[in-house]
Amino acid sequence: MTVEISIVDGAVDDLESLHEWLTSEDSLRGRVHKGAVVPAPDEMGALSDSLVVALSSGGAVTAFASAVTAWARHRAPRVKIRVSVTRTGRTVEVDASNFADAHQVIAEALGNADGERADAPAQG
């Protein structure tokens, strides 16, 4: 499953901070990449505006939901993030108003992509 995460409202360095936070998680290392941005014809290049995360196991899904929640709480109250599950088109937003439920909101969005709970053990 591919998940895209973007900063809807926050500081300029929030996406880089989130990238560093996620890649410091052992179970997410190598799964997190900066999203590709196509520059306009008159631009030399553009900064990435999202992160793309490849998740396959239940453990990685749970680690992702936990890491995003911890990072968001660390940056609160000035950040709002959007998590989109590519395969299903499901999108959730997390900000200061729902940080208390952030892990559950993200886990449900991710779990619904496979039709099972995000904290369910990986099959295999």
N, CA, C and O atoms as a MOPAC input file, in Angstrom:
PM7 MOZYME 1SCF
protein

 N      0.84700 1    -1.16000 1     0.00000 1
 C      0.00000 1     0.00000 1     0.00000 1
 C      0.89600 1     1.22700 1     0.00000 1
 O      1.90700 1     1.26900 1     0.70200 1
 N      0.52700 1     2.21400 1    -0.78200 1
 C      1.27300 1     3.46500 1    -0.85500 1
 C      0.47000 1     4.55700 1    -0.17000 1
 O     -0.73200 1     4.69900 1    -0.39400 1
 N      1.14800 1     5.32000 1     0.65800 1
 C      0.52800 1     6.40000 1     1.40300 1
 C      1.27300 1     7.68200 1     1.07800 1
 O      2.50300 1     7.70500 1     1.04500 1
 N      0.52600 1     8.74100 1     0.83800 1
 C      1.13300 1    10.05500 1     0.61300 1
 C      0.77200 1    10.92900 1     1.79200 1
 O     -0.37900 1    10.96300 1     2.22600 1
 N      1.75900 1    11.63400 1     2.30700 1
 C      1.52400 1    12.52400 1     3.43800 1
 C      2.04600 1    13.91100 1     3.07300 1
 O      3.15000 1    14.06100 1     2.55100 1
 N      1.23400 1    14.90900 1     3.35800 1
 C      1.63100 1    16.28100 1     3.04500 1
 C      1.29000 1    17.19400 1     4.21400 1
 O      0.44800 1    16.87300 1     5.05200 1
 N      1.95600 1    18.32400 1     4.24800 1
 C      1.70800 1    19.33900 1     5.26800 1
 C      0.72100 1    20.32900 1     4.68100 1
 O      1.01600 1    20.99900 1     3.69100 1
 N     -0.44600 1    20.42100 1     5.28800 1
 C     -1.47900 1    21.33200 1     4.80700 1
 C     -1.24400 1    22.72500 1     5.37400 1
 O     -1.42300 1    23.72800 1     4.68300 1
 N     -0.84400 1    22.77500 1     6.63100 1
 C     -0.60900 1    24.05200 1     7.29300 1
 C      0.52600 1    23.85200 1     8.28200 1
 O      0.43800 1    22.99800 1     9.16400 1
 N      1.57400 1    24.61800 1     8.14500 1
 C      2.71400 1    24.48100 1     9.03900 1
 C      3.88000 1    25.31600 1     8.56600 1
 O      3.74000 1    26.16600 1     7.68700 1
 N      5.03500 1    25.06300 1     9.15900 1
 C      6.24900 1    25.80300 1     8.83100 1
 C      6.90300 1    25.23200 1     7.57800 1
 O      6.61400 1    24.10700 1     7.17100 1
 N      7.77400 1    26.01000 1     6.98200 1
 C      8.47300 1    25.63100 1     5.76100 1
 C      9.26400 1    24.33600 1     5.94800 1
 O      9.32400 1    23.51000 1     5.03700 1
 N      9.86200 1    24.15700 1     7.10900 1
 C     10.71700 1    22.98900 1     7.33300 1
 C      9.97500 1    21.77100 1     7.88300 1
 O     10.61400 1    20.76600 1     8.19500 1
 N      8.66500 1    21.82700 1     8.01200 1
 C      7.90900 1    20.71300 1     8.59700 1
 C      8.02100 1    19.42700 1     7.79200 1
 O      8.15200 1    18.35300 1     8.37900 1
 N      7.97300 1    19.50100 1     6.47700 1
 C      8.03800 1    18.28300 1     5.67000 1
 C      9.40400 1    17.60900 1     5.83000 1
 O      9.48400 1    16.38600 1     5.94100 1
 N     10.46000 1    18.39400 1     5.84100 1
 C     11.79800 1    17.82700 1     6.04400 1
 C     11.91100 1    17.22200 1     7.43500 1
 O     12.50100 1    16.15400 1     7.60300 1
 N     11.35700 1    17.88900 1     8.42200 1
 C     11.36400 1    17.36800 1     9.78300 1
 C     10.61600 1    16.03500 1     9.86300 1
 O     11.08800 1    15.09100 1    10.49600 1
 N      9.46100 1    15.96400 1     9.22600 1
 C      8.68900 1    14.72500 1     9.21500 1
 C      9.45000 1    13.61700 1     8.49400 1
 O      9.44200 1    12.47100 1     8.94300 1
 N     10.10200 1    13.94200 1     7.39300 1
 C     10.90600 1    12.96400 1     6.65300 1
 C     11.99400 1    12.38300 1     7.56000 1
 O     12.18200 1    11.16700 1     7.61200 1
 N     12.69900 1    13.24700 1     8.26400 1
 C     13.74500 1    12.78900 1     9.17800 1
 C     13.17000 1    11.93200 1    10.29800 1
 O     13.76200 1    10.92200 1    10.67900 1
 N     12.02300 1    12.33400 1    10.82200 1
 C     11.37900 1    11.60800 1    11.92100 1
 C     10.99500 1    10.19800 1    11.45700 1
 O     11.28100 1     9.21700 1    12.14400 1
 N     10.35300 1    10.10000 1    10.30200 1
 C      9.90500 1     8.79800 1     9.80600 1
 C     11.07100 1     7.88700 1     9.44300 1
 O     11.03200 1     6.68900 1     9.72300 1
 N     12.10500 1     8.44500 1     8.82400 1
 C     13.23100 1     7.60400 1     8.41900 1
 C     14.09000 1     7.17200 1     9.60300 1
 O     14.94700 1     6.30000 1     9.45800 1
 N     13.87400 1     7.76900 1    10.76500 1
 C     14.59900 1     7.33000 1    11.95600 1
 C     13.95800 1     6.09200 1    12.58300 1
 O     14.55100 1     5.45500 1    13.45300 1
 N     12.74800 1     5.75600 1    12.13900 1
 C     12.06000 1     4.55500 1    12.62600 1
 C     12.59900 1     3.33500 1    11.88500 1
 O     12.56100 1     3.28700 1    10.65600 1
 N     13.10100 1     2.35200 1    12.62800 1
 C     13.68100 1     1.16000 1    12.00000 1
 C     12.73400 1     0.50100 1    11.00000 1
 O     13.15900 1     0.13100 1     9.90500 1
 N     11.46900 1     0.35100 1    11.35500 1
 C     10.53300 1    -0.36700 1    10.48500 1
 C     10.09600 1     0.44700 1     9.26900 1
 O      9.44400 1    -0.08600 1     8.37100 1
 N     10.44700 1     1.73000 1     9.23100 1
 C     10.08000 1     2.57800 1     8.08300 1
 C     11.28600 1     2.93800 1     7.22300 1
 O     11.12900 1     3.48600 1     6.13200 1
 N     12.47600 1     2.63900 1     7.70200 1
 C     13.68700 1     2.99000 1     6.96400 1
 C     13.66800 1     2.35000 1     5.57800 1
 O     13.43300 1     1.14800 1     5.44900 1
 N     13.91300 1     3.14100 1     4.55500 1
 C     13.90800 1     2.66300 1     3.17800 1
 C     12.52700 1     2.67600 1     2.53800 1
 O     12.39600 1     2.38400 1     1.34900 1
 N     11.49700 1     3.00900 1     3.30800 1
 C     10.12400 1     3.03000 1     2.79400 1
 C      9.60800 1     4.44400 1     2.53800 1
 O      8.55700 1     4.61800 1     1.92000 1
 N     10.33900 1     5.45000 1     3.00700 1
 C      9.88500 1     6.83800 1     2.95400 1
 C     10.70400 1     7.59400 1     1.91700 1
 O     11.93400 1     7.60900 1     1.97000 1
 N     10.00400 1     8.22500 1     0.96800 1
 C     10.67500 1     8.98500 1    -0.09200 1
 C      9.95100 1    10.31100 1    -0.29600 1
 O      8.75000 1    10.42500 1    -0.05100 1
 N     10.69100 1    11.29100 1    -0.74000 1
 C     10.07600 1    12.57500 1    -1.05500 1
 C      9.30900 1    12.43900 1    -2.35900 1
 O      9.79400 1    11.84000 1    -3.31900 1
 N      8.10300 1    13.00200 1    -2.38500 1
 C      7.26400 1    12.95200 1    -3.57600 1
 C      7.87400 1    13.75700 1    -4.70500 1
 O      8.52800 1    14.77600 1    -4.48300 1
 N      7.65100 1    13.29000 1    -5.90400 1
 C      8.17100 1    13.98000 1    -7.09000 1
 C      7.29300 1    15.17400 1    -7.42300 1
 O      6.06600 1    15.08800 1    -7.40000 1
 N      7.93500 1    16.27700 1    -7.72900 1
 C      7.23400 1    17.49500 1    -8.13700 1
 C      7.79700 1    17.91400 1    -9.48800 1
 O      9.01100 1    18.03700 1    -9.64900 1
 N      6.92500 1    18.12900 1   -10.44300 1
 C      7.36100 1    18.57500 1   -11.77000 1
 C      7.39500 1    20.09900 1   -11.76700 1
 O      6.36900 1    20.74400 1   -11.55100 1
 N      8.58300 1    20.68300 1   -12.00800 1
 C      8.67200 1    22.14000 1   -12.00200 1
 C      7.97600 1    22.74700 1   -13.22500 1
 O      7.86200 1    22.11500 1   -14.27500 1
 N      7.52500 1    23.96700 1   -13.05900 1
 C      6.93400 1    24.70500 1   -14.17400 1
 C      8.03000 1    24.97800 1   -15.21200 1
 O      9.21500 1    24.96100 1   -14.87900 1
 N      7.63800 1    25.23100 1   -16.47000 1
 C      8.62800 1    25.44000 1   -17.53400 1
 C      9.65800 1    26.52700 1   -17.23100 1
 O     10.79700 1    26.42800 1   -17.68800 1
 N      9.29000 1    27.55300 1   -16.47800 1
 C     10.22300 1    28.64500 1   -16.20000 1
 C     10.95200 1    28.47900 1   -14.86300 1
 O     11.64200 1    29.39900 1   -14.42300 1
 N     10.80700 1    27.31500 1   -14.20900 1
 C     11.46500 1    27.06100 1   -12.93500 1
 C     12.61900 1    26.09100 1   -13.11300 1
 O     12.58000 1    25.21200 1   -13.97300 1
 N     13.64800 1    26.26000 1   -12.29000 1
 C     14.77900 1    25.34300 1   -12.33900 1
 C     14.47100 1    24.04500 1   -11.60700 1
 O     15.01900 1    22.99600 1   -11.94600 1
 N     13.62600 1    24.10600 1   -10.64000 1
 C     13.27600 1    22.92600 1    -9.85800 1
 C     12.28200 1    23.31100 1    -8.79200 1
 O     12.03400 1    24.49300 1    -8.55600 1
 N     11.72100 1    22.32300 1    -8.15700 1
 C     10.73400 1    22.59600 1    -7.12100 1
 C     11.02500 1    21.71300 1    -5.91900 1
 O     11.56700 1    20.61500 1    -6.05000 1
 N     10.65600 1    22.20800 1    -4.75600 1
 C     10.78100 1    21.41000 1    -3.54500 1
 C      9.65400 1    20.39100 1    -3.50900 1
 O      8.56300 1    20.63700 1    -4.02400 1
 N      9.92200 1    19.26500 1    -2.90500 1
 C      8.88500 1    18.25500 1    -2.74900 1
 C      7.81400 1    18.80200 1    -1.81500 1
 O      8.12000 1    19.48900 1    -0.84000 1
 N      6.55600 1    18.49400 1    -2.12000 1
 C      5.47100 1    18.95400 1    -1.26800 1
 C      4.79600 1    17.79800 1    -0.54800 1
 O      3.76200 1    17.98600 1     0.09300 1
 N      5.37400 1    16.59400 1    -0.65000 1
 C      4.78900 1    15.43900 1     0.03000 1
 C      5.84500 1    14.36600 1     0.24900 1
 O      6.93900 1    14.40900 1    -0.31300 1
 N      5.48000 1    13.41200 1     1.08000 1
 C      6.29100 1    12.21200 1     1.27600 1
 C      5.46600 1    11.03400 1     0.81300 1
 O      4.24800 1    11.01600 1     0.98900 1
 N      6.11500 1    10.05600 1     0.22500 1
 C      5.45700 1     8.84000 1    -0.21700 1
 C      6.03500 1     7.70300 1     0.61200 1
 O      7.25200 1     7.53900 1     0.70700 1
 N      5.14100 1     6.92200 1     1.21100 1
 C      5.55800 1     5.84800 1     2.09900 1
 C      4.96300 1     4.53800 1     1.59300 1
 O      3.75500 1     4.43600 1     1.37900 1
 N      5.81900 1     3.54400 1     1.40600 1
 C      5.38200 1     2.21400 1     0.97500 1
 C      5.23500 1     1.34500 1     2.22100 1
 O      6.20800 1     1.09600 1     2.93200 1
 N      4.02300 1     0.89200 1     2.47600 1
 C      3.73900 1     0.06500 1     3.64600 1
 C      3.22000 1    -1.28700 1     3.19400 1
 O      2.36800 1    -1.36400 1     2.30800 1
 N      3.72500 1    -2.34900 1     3.79500 1
 C      3.25000 1    -3.66700 1     3.40000 1
 C      2.79000 1    -4.49700 1     4.58200 1
 O      1.78100 1    -5.19600 1     4.48200 1
 N      3.49200 1    -4.44100 1     5.68300 1
 C      3.14100 1    -5.29100 1     6.81400 1
 C      2.33100 1    -4.52100 1     7.84600 1
 O      2.36200 1    -3.29100 1     7.88900 1
 N      1.60800 1    -5.26200 1     8.67200 1
 C      0.85600 1    -4.64300 1     9.75700 1
 C      1.76000 1    -3.86500 1    10.68800 1
 O      1.37400 1    -2.81600 1    11.20300 1
 N      2.98400 1    -4.38300 1    10.90900 1
 C      3.93000 1    -3.69100 1    11.78000 1
 C      4.35100 1    -2.35000 1    11.22700 1
 O      4.47800 1    -1.37900 1    11.97400 1
 N      4.57100 1    -2.28400 1     9.92100 1
 C      4.96600 1    -1.02200 1     9.28900 1
 C      3.81300 1    -0.02400 1     9.33100 1
 O      4.03200 1     1.17200 1     9.52300 1
 N      2.59500 1    -0.50900 1     9.15200 1
 C      1.41600 1     0.36400 1     9.20500 1
 C      1.27600 1     0.95900 1    10.59900 1
 O      1.06100 1     2.16200 1    10.75000 1
 N      1.39500 1     0.12000 1    11.60800 1
 C      1.29200 1     0.58900 1    12.98700 1
 C      2.42500 1     1.55100 1    13.31700 1
 O      2.19800 1     2.57400 1    13.96400 1
 N      3.63900 1     1.23700 1    12.88300 1
 C      4.78200 1     2.12100 1    13.12600 1
 C      4.56600 1     3.47100 1    12.46200 1
 O      4.88200 1     4.50800 1    13.04500 1
 N      4.02400 1     3.46700 1    11.23400 1
 C      3.75900 1     4.70800 1    10.51700 1
 C      2.74000 1     5.56200 1    11.28200 1
 O      2.96900 1     6.74900 1    11.51500 1
 N      1.62500 1     4.95500 1    11.66700 1
 C      0.57900 1     5.70100 1    12.38100 1
 C      1.13100 1     6.25900 1    13.69300 1
 O      0.85000 1     7.40500 1    14.04500 1
 N      1.90800 1     5.46600 1    14.41000 1
 C      2.49600 1     5.92200 1    15.67800 1
 C      3.49500 1     7.04700 1    15.46400 1
 O      3.48500 1     8.03400 1    16.19900 1
 N      4.35900 1     6.90500 1    14.46100 1
 C      5.38700 1     7.91200 1    14.20400 1
 C      4.78400 1     9.23900 1    13.76200 1
 O      5.21100 1    10.29900 1    14.22000 1
 N      3.79000 1     9.18400 1    12.87000 1
 C      3.14300 1    10.42300 1    12.41300 1
 C      2.44800 1    11.11200 1    13.58700 1
 O      2.52500 1    12.33300 1    13.72800 1
 N      1.77600 1    10.33400 1    14.42000 1
 C      1.08700 1    10.89300 1    15.58000 1
 C      2.07200 1    11.55400 1    16.53500 1
 O      1.83700 1    12.67100 1    16.99500 1
 N      3.17200 1    10.87100 1    16.83300 1
 C      4.17800 1    11.43400 1    17.74300 1
 C      4.77800 1    12.71100 1    17.16700 1
 O      4.95200 1    13.69700 1    17.88300 1
 N      5.09600 1    12.69400 1    15.87100 1
 C      5.66700 1    13.88700 1    15.23700 1
 C      4.67200 1    15.04800 1    15.29200 1
 O      5.04600 1    16.17100 1    15.63000 1
 N      3.41700 1    14.78200 1    14.96400 1
 C      2.40400 1    15.84200 1    14.94200 1
 C      2.22700 1    16.45000 1    16.32700 1
 O      2.11500 1    17.66800 1    16.46200 1
 N      2.20200 1    15.61400 1    17.34700 1
 C      2.07400 1    16.13500 1    18.71900 1
 C      3.29200 1    16.97200 1    19.09000 1
 O      3.17000 1    17.97300 1    19.79500 1
 N      4.45300 1    16.56800 1    18.62100 1
 C      5.69200 1    17.29400 1    18.88000 1
 C      5.65900 1    18.68400 1    18.22500 1
 O      6.22300 1    19.63500 1    18.76700 1
 N      5.01400 1    18.80100 1    17.08700 1
 C      4.95200 1    20.06600 1    16.34600 1
 C      3.71800 1    20.90500 1    16.69800 1
 O      3.61800 1    22.05700 1    16.27500 1
 N      2.79300 1    20.35100 1    17.45400 1
 C      1.53500 1    21.01900 1    17.78800 1
 C      1.80200 1    22.36400 1    18.44000 1
 O      2.86600 1    22.55000 1    19.03100 1
 N      0.89200 1    23.28900 1    18.35600 1
 C     -0.41100 1    23.22700 1    17.69700 1
 C     -0.41000 1    23.83400 1    16.29900 1
 O     -1.47000 1    24.13700 1    15.75200 1
 N      0.74900 1    24.00900 1    15.73300 1
 C      0.83100 1    24.78400 1    14.49100 1
 C      0.92300 1    23.96600 1    13.21500 1
 O      1.30200 1    24.50500 1    12.17500 1
 N      0.59600 1    22.71300 1    13.25800 1
 C      0.73000 1    21.91400 1    12.05300 1
 C     -0.56500 1    21.16600 1    11.75400 1
 O     -1.29000 1    20.74500 1    12.65600 1
 N     -0.82800 1    21.01800 1    10.47300 1
 C     -1.96200 1    20.22400 1    10.00800 1
 C     -1.42700 1    19.35300 1     8.87500 1
 O     -0.81100 1    19.85400 1     7.93300 1
 N     -1.66700 1    18.05100 1     8.97300 1
 C     -1.15100 1    17.12700 1     7.96000 1
 C     -2.29200 1    16.38000 1     7.28600 1
 O     -3.36900 1    16.19800 1     7.85300 1
 N     -2.02100 1    15.95500 1     6.06500 1
 C     -2.98600 1    15.16900 1     5.28900 1
 C     -2.33300 1    13.83800 1     4.94300 1
 O     -1.20800 1    13.79900 1     4.44500 1
 N     -3.05000 1    12.74700 1     5.21100 1
 C     -2.57900 1    11.40400 1     4.88400 1
 C     -3.55600 1    10.82500 1     3.86900 1
 O     -4.75500 1    10.73900 1     4.13200 1
 N     -3.03700 1    10.42700 1     2.70200 1
 C     -3.87200 1     9.87400 1     1.63400 1
 C     -3.40300 1     8.46300 1     1.29800 1
 O     -2.21600 1     8.22800 1     1.07500 1
 N     -4.34900 1     7.52900 1     1.26600 1
 C     -4.05600 1     6.15800 1     0.88100 1
 C     -4.34100 1     6.05800 1    -0.60900 1
 O     -5.49200 1     6.15300 1    -1.03400 1
 N     -3.29700 1     5.86700 1    -1.39700 1
 C     -3.40200 1     5.94000 1    -2.84900 1
 C     -4.40300 1     4.95300 1    -3.42600 1
 O     -5.23200 1     5.32600 1    -4.25500 1
 N     -4.33700 1     3.69800 1    -2.99800 1
 C     -5.16300 1     2.66300 1    -3.60700 1
 C     -6.66400 1     2.90400 1    -3.42500 1
 O     -7.45300 1     2.61300 1    -4.32400 1
 N     -7.05700 1     3.43200 1    -2.26800 1
 C     -8.47800 1     3.62700 1    -2.00000 1
 C     -8.93900 1     5.06200 1    -2.19600 1
 O    -10.13700 1     5.32600 1    -2.29500 1
 N     -7.99100 1     5.98700 1    -2.25200 1
 C     -8.35600 1     7.39000 1    -2.36300 1
 C     -8.81900 1     7.97300 1    -1.03600 1
 O     -9.28100 1     9.11300 1    -1.00000 1
 N     -8.70800 1     7.23300 1     0.03500 1
 C     -9.13200 1     7.70600 1     1.36100 1
 C     -8.11900 1     8.72400 1     1.88200 1
 O     -6.91200 1     8.49000 1     1.82300 1
 N     -8.60700 1     9.84100 1     2.38500 1
 C     -7.75700 1    10.90300 1     2.90700 1
 C     -8.26400 1    11.33300 1     4.27100 1
 O     -9.46700 1    11.49800 1     4.47400 1
 N     -7.33800 1    11.51500 1     5.20300 1
 C     -7.67800 1    12.04600 1     6.52400 1
 C     -6.74700 1    13.20200 1     6.82300 1
 O     -5.62800 1    13.26400 1     6.31500 1
 N     -7.22100 1    14.11800 1     7.65200 1
 C     -6.39300 1    15.23900 1     8.08900 1
 C     -6.29300 1    15.21400 1     9.59600 1
 O     -7.25300 1    14.88800 1    10.29500 1
 N     -5.12100 1    15.56100 1    10.08500 1
 C     -4.85600 1    15.57800 1    11.51700 1
 C     -4.31000 1    16.95600 1    11.86800 1
 O     -3.38000 1    17.45100 1    11.23200 1
 N     -4.90200 1    17.56400 1    12.89000 1
 C     -4.40600 1    18.84700 1    13.37600 1
 C     -4.63600 1    18.92100 1    14.87600 1
 O     -5.03500 1    17.93300 1    15.49300 1
 N     -4.39100 1    20.07400 1    15.46100 1
 C     -4.48600 1    20.22100 1    16.91100 1
 C     -5.86200 1    19.82400 1    17.45000 1
 O     -5.97400 1    19.42600 1    18.60900 1
 N     -6.89600 1    19.92500 1    16.63900 1
 C     -8.24200 1    19.60600 1    17.11300 1
 C     -8.47800 1    18.11000 1    17.28500 1
 O     -9.38900 1    17.71600 1    18.01200 1
 N     -7.67400 1    17.26300 1    16.63000 1
 C     -7.88900 1    15.82100 1    16.76900 1
 C     -6.61600 1    15.03200 1    17.06100 1
 O     -6.55000 1    13.84000 1    16.75800 1
 N     -5.59100 1    15.68200 1    17.65100 1
 C     -4.36600 1    14.96400 1    17.99200 1
 C     -4.63200 1    13.81900 1    18.96400 1
 O     -3.96200 1    12.78800 1    18.90300 1
 N     -5.60300 1    13.99000 1    19.86000 1
 C     -5.88700 1    12.92900 1    20.82300 1
 C     -6.30300 1    11.63700 1    20.12200 1
 O     -6.03100 1    10.54500 1    20.62200 1
 N     -6.95400 1    11.75400 1    18.98100 1
 C     -7.41900 1    10.59100 1    18.23000 1
 C     -6.58800 1    10.33000 1    16.97900 1
 O     -6.96700 1     9.50000 1    16.15200 1
 N     -5.46300 1    11.02200 1    16.82800 1
 C     -4.70000 1    10.95700 1    15.58500 1
 C     -4.27900 1     9.54700 1    15.21800 1
 O     -4.42300 1     9.14600 1    14.06300 1
 N     -3.76500 1     8.79000 1    16.16600 1
 C     -3.31400 1     7.43100 1    15.86100 1
 C     -4.47500 1     6.59200 1    15.33900 1
 O     -4.33400 1     5.87700 1    14.34700 1
 N     -5.61500 1     6.68100 1    16.00500 1
 C     -6.78000 1     5.90000 1    15.57900 1
 C     -7.27600 1     6.34700 1    14.20600 1
 O     -7.60800 1     5.50600 1    13.37100 1
 N     -7.33100 1     7.64500 1    13.96200 1
 C     -7.79200 1     8.17200 1    12.67300 1
 C     -6.88200 1     7.69100 1    11.53900 1
 O     -7.36400 1     7.23300 1    10.50300 1
 N     -5.57300 1     7.79700 1    11.73900 1
 C     -4.62500 1     7.37100 1    10.70600 1
 C     -4.66500 1     5.85600 1    10.53200 1
 O     -4.68800 1     5.36400 1     9.40400 1
 N     -4.67500 1     5.11700 1    11.63500 1
 C     -4.69300 1     3.65300 1    11.56000 1
 C     -5.94300 1     3.14100 1    10.85600 1
 O     -5.86700 1     2.19700 1    10.07000 1
 N     -7.08200 1     3.74900 1    11.12800 1
 C     -8.31900 1     3.32400 1    10.45600 1
 C     -8.24800 1     3.59800 1     8.96000 1
 O     -8.67200 1     2.76500 1     8.15900 1
 N     -7.72100 1     4.74600 1     8.57700 1
 C     -7.59300 1     5.06000 1     7.14800 1
 C     -6.67300 1     4.04800 1     6.47000 1
 O     -6.96300 1     3.58500 1     5.36700 1
 N     -5.58400 1     3.71100 1     7.11600 1
 C     -4.64000 1     2.75100 1     6.55600 1
 C     -5.19700 1     1.34000 1     6.59100 1
 O     -5.04900 1     0.58700 1     5.62800 1
 N     -5.83300 1     0.97800 1     7.68600 1
 C     -6.38900 1    -0.36100 1     7.81800 1
 C     -7.49600 1    -0.62400 1     6.82600 1
 O     -7.64000 1    -1.74400 1     6.33600 1
 N     -8.27000 1     0.37900 1     6.52800 1
 C     -9.35900 1     0.21300 1     5.56900 1
 C     -8.85700 1    -0.05100 1     4.16500 1
 O     -9.59900 1    -0.56800 1     3.33000 1
 N     -7.61500 1     0.29400 1     3.89100 1
 C     -7.06500 1     0.05100 1     2.55800 1
 C     -6.93400 1    -1.43700 1     2.28600 1
 O     -7.03400 1    -1.87600 1     1.14000 1
 N     -6.71000 1    -2.21500 1     3.34300 1
 C     -6.59000 1    -3.65900 1     3.19100 1
 C     -7.79500 1    -4.40800 1     3.71700 1
 O     -7.84200 1    -5.63800 1     3.68200 1
 N     -8.77800 1    -3.65100 1     4.20800 1
 C     -9.96200 1    -4.29900 1     4.74800 1
 C     -9.74200 1    -4.91900 1     6.11000 1
 O    -10.53800 1    -5.75500 1     6.53800 1
 N     -8.68100 1    -4.53300 1     6.80300 1
 C     -8.43200 1    -5.05200 1     8.12900 1
 C     -7.88300 1    -3.94700 1     8.99700 1
 O     -7.46400 1    -2.90100 1     8.50100 1
 N     -7.88600 1    -4.18400 1    10.30900 1
 C     -7.36500 1    -3.19400 1    11.22800 1
 C     -5.87200 1    -3.00800 1    11.00600 1
 O     -5.15600 1    -3.95200 1    10.67600 1
 N     -5.41600 1    -1.77200 1    11.19400 1
 C     -3.99500 1    -1.48000 1    11.00600 1
 C     -3.14700 1    -2.18500 1    12.03400 1
 O     -1.97900 1    -2.47000 1    11.77100 1
 N     -3.70600 1    -2.48100 1    13.21600 1
 C     -2.90200 1    -3.12200 1    14.25700 1
 C     -3.02400 1    -4.64100 1    14.23400 1
 O     -2.51000 1    -5.32000 1    15.12300 1
 N     -3.70300 1    -5.17500 1    13.21900 1
 C     -3.81400 1    -6.62800 1    13.09400 1
 C     -2.46100 1    -7.20900 1    12.73600 1
 O     -1.69100 1    -6.57100 1    12.01800 1
 N     -2.15000 1    -8.41700 1    13.22300 1
 C     -0.85500 1    -9.00700 1    12.89100 1
 C     -0.73000 1    -9.26300 1    11.40100 1
 O     -1.71300 1    -9.57100 1    10.72700 1
 N      0.48200 1    -9.13300 1    10.89700 1
 C      0.73500 1    -9.38300 1     9.48000 1
 C      0.54100 1   -10.85700 1     9.17100 1
 O      0.91200 1   -11.71900 1     9.96700 1
 N     -0.03100 1   -11.14100 1     8.03400 1
 C     -0.22000 1   -12.51700 1     7.60100 1
 C      0.97700 1   -12.95200 1     6.79400 1
 O      1.53100 1   -12.15500 1     6.03600 1
 N      1.38300 1   -14.17000 1     6.93300 1
 C      2.49000 1   -14.57000 1     6.08200 1
 C      3.19900 1   -15.67400 1     6.63200 1
 O      4.17000 1   -16.14200 1     6.03700 1

